[in-house]
Amino acid sequence: AIDSTADSKTQVIQTTIASDEFSLSFGANPESLVLNSILFGEVEGGPNINYSWVRNWPSGKGNIVDEYDLALDRATFRPLTSASIVDAGTPTNIHTDLLNAPRPIDIPGIGQEMTGSEYDMGAFEAPVSGYPGIPVTPIKTPTKTRTPTPTFTQSNTPTCPPIVSYPATFTPIPSAPEPKQAQFRSKPANPKSNTITLYVDSSFSAQGDGKNRRNLFTSIQSAIDSAGKTPATIYIQPGTYQEDILIDGQEIQLIADTASQKRKSIVDGKVPNNRVRLDGYSIEIRGSTDVKLSGFDIFRGRVKSSKSSGMIEDTTIAYNNRMDFPPPLRGGGIEIGQSEFEIRNSTIKGNWASEGGGIYARYSNVTIQDCKIEENEVFPWLDRYETDWDYVYFWVDAFGGGIYALHSSLVVIDSEINGNRANAYEGGTGLGGGIWIYADPNRETRIINSDISGNSSWGEGSACSLISVHSDSFRMIHCILSGNTGAQAVHIGGGNPVFQSCFFEGNEGVFSLEASSKPTAANCILYRNIINHSPVFRVDGGNDSLKFINCSILENRSFRLREAIQFEYEIAPFEFVNTILWGNSPLIDPHLMDLLTFRDSIVDFDYQGSNFERVYREWPGFADYCGGDFHLAEGAFAIDKGNLAYLPDDVLIDAVGGPRVLGPSVDIGAVEFQSVEYNTPTFTPTFTRTPTSTPTITPTPTLTPTLPFHVVTDGRVDIHDLLLLLAEDALKSGTDATGSAFHFSLYWERSQ
């Protein structure tokens, strides 16, 4: 961050340098100093460092040397009020912080007391009451760990193949999914012997002691308060309740009492003019264990948990779209901080926030199973800092339309994350339309048997934006990602995540990579992901790479750029193994073809080179290619043509739930041929298509191209072939007229 030579006098005072690698490099000038500062990274050279938080500088006066527990809010770098850096500095001649708050501010019971020296280390001076929305106790990573699943390893890089077909409703239903190892957490403990049972009914005429259904409490909060520290199960008569609910340091289970009625309980806010309405009222859980919410509908409100554990089941949290209180709002539907929660059989819908429109998790363990997270949105928010003469305003990006997970363990099983949005406004953009994850290598993330479709973002990752994810901590298994728009479906900003047996269809692009990302896709189908203004695969850095193993990559197109793969700044390798590539835009500029490695794969283009090993230019033999059935037909060329050496040991089933290896070798492509001999009763082909006016024509089994330019050799001449020929003509002539014809044809195709 700062490189100062020996002949320079550099002073770093009350500053936070958030660099995880190197913060400072100082020459040996005795007048250079660091004071009241926070240095995340390493320090080189000979600066005088005093009264600062450092990782590797034990010398100096008043320093705090701590490898881990910094106790800052990692999103804003503001201190928690009980952090070790609070009131631990020394007086300086700078009497305001970055937000123009006065320095010093004495926090009673922390550090020095009433000496005038209670300066905090870093750029911010913590107020006595803490910053809004930031916990008042230090963040410590929970020591509880999960049982890791087998590490996904591979001896070679895979190849990604293309798919050709038309309006798609391809819905593979995995009949033999991987064991649900994602149930990493234990369920809430069984009721204790000293648990009491209480009853609530808002329509009851008079307040009772709640010990039976004839003498009930009339409010939920009164029952909670009555329980005190005694574990309690509270049965709530279905009806409308107009109150805030606070569970503070207790063991409480709130359950809709459906013994006499089948209706759900509705927690709502003020009811002016006899109308049910919630104006910011919420359920808050603080420092509590084994909490349970069951059978609730929460409209225009939300659930917030801090330092707690529990479960939310059979609950709807919807339409909390108030954004008029001080941003950032974290968790429009559910906010989980330093907690461990399970969310089951619930719907989180139509909520708004700045981070985590549906669900926000921070330093937490969260399991989401059999849930619908849909139509939630995030919006950028306007922040400011004060200078000597004015306020400076700036827009802060929004993250995670459906789910936001920061340094958390996230497990999503059998759920739908659909129609969520990460919006842009003014100078701020939206990232991660469906899910935004900033991973922690010590915490596991699994997304299994789930549908992530119809989401959108103005920035990166219309379906998912994954930052610093790793193969030993992140896997997406048997998921469908379709119709995600605005950017490539998956953005990866560092790490090597694994995508296994996933189906990508109709997205505006598939992967964008940066920050040394090295993802692997195994047993995946990438079908007709079409984008006009950007490549299907975008690579922003030279240290990125993308590996495909036993994939089928079919009919993916980038119209304006032509090539499906584009390198923004530096070139990077792609590898395809046991993969079918068919009917795509030209993969890459021919001059860069040497960056792509192919092994034991089937392609529909001509190329020979040292990076091609056992690559076939033959019709793969799909059962009904034009109809969208990508099973292999009897006698198909791709059967047993793959190389078992490249197949990871833990890949046991194919893209649609059938056994992965059924013959002497593995088949090429994502779907293993199921012969009569090997067919199992649990596997049924499930590929379906919406009928279109275009007649279905079975492709010829042999490929006989006669045109010099790459066309889609699928047995028919159609608008795609015309578009490619027009584009080729435009390149040859260099005229605008043919370019206009190309774009006109594109619009004509869409209108059909």
Sequence and secondary structure as in RCSB ss.txt:
>XXXX:A:sequence
AIDSTADSKTQVIQTTIASDEFSLSFGANPESLVLNSILFGEVEGGPNINYSWVRNWPSGKGNIVDEYDLALDRA
TFRPLTSASIVDAGTPTNIHTDLLNAPRPIDIPGIGQEMTGSEYDMGAFEAPVSGYPGIPVTPIKTPTKTRTPTP
TFTQSNTPTCPPIVSYPATFTPIPSAPEPKQAQFRSKPANPKSNTITLYVDSSFSAQGDGKNRRNLFTSIQSAID
SAGKTPATIYIQPGTYQEDILIDGQEIQLIADTASQKRKSIVDGKVPNNRVRLDGYSIEIRGSTDVKLSGFDIFR
GRVKSSKSSGMIEDTTIAYNNRMDFPPPLRGGGIEIGQSEFEIRNSTIKGNWASEGGGIYARYSNVTIQDCKIEE
NEVFPWLDRYETDWDYVYFWVDAFGGGIYALHSSLVVIDSEINGNRANAYEGGTGLGGGIWIYADPNRETRIINS
DISGNSSWGEGSACSLISVHSDSFRMIHCILSGNTGAQAVHIGGGNPVFQSCFFEGNEGVFSLEASSKPTAANCI
LYRNIINHSPVFRVDGGNDSLKFINCSILENRSFRLREAIQFEYEIAPFEFVNTILWGNSPLIDPHLMDLLTFRD
SIVDFDYQGSNFERVYREWPGFADYCGGDFHLAEGAFAIDKGNLAYLPDDVLIDAVGGPRVLGPSVDIGAVEFQS
VEYNTPTFTPTFTRTPTSTPTITPTPTLTPTLPFHVVTDGRVDIHDLLLLLAEDALKSGTDATGSAFHFSLYWER
SQ
>XXXX:A:secstr
 EEE TT   EEES EE  SSEEEEE S TT EEES EE SEEEE  EEES EESS   SSS EE SS   EETT
TTEE TT TTTT S   S  B TT  BS    TTSSS SSS    SSS    TT  TTS SS             
    SS         SSB      SS    TT  S       TT EEEEE TT SS    SBTTB BSSHHHHHH
HHTTS EEEEE SSEEES EEEES  EEEEE  SS    EEEE   GGG    SS  EEEES SSEEEESEEEES
  EEEES EEEEES EEE      SSS  B SSEEEES EEEEES EEES EESB SSEEEES EEEEES EEES
 EE  EEEEEE SS EEEEEE EE SSEEEES EEEEES EEES EE  BTTB EE SSEEEE  TTS EEEES 
EEES EESSS SSEEEEEE TTTEEEES EEES BSS SEEEEEE  EEES EEES S SEEEEEEE  EEES E
EE  EESSS SEEE  TT  EEEES EEES EETTTB SEEESSS   EEEES EEES S  S GGGGGGEEEEE
EEESS    TTEEEEE S   EEETTTTEEEE TT TTTT S GGGS TT  B TTSSBS  SSS  SSSS    
TTT  TT      B   SS      SS    SSS    SSS  HHHHHHHHHHHHHHH  HHHHHHHHHHHHHHH
H 
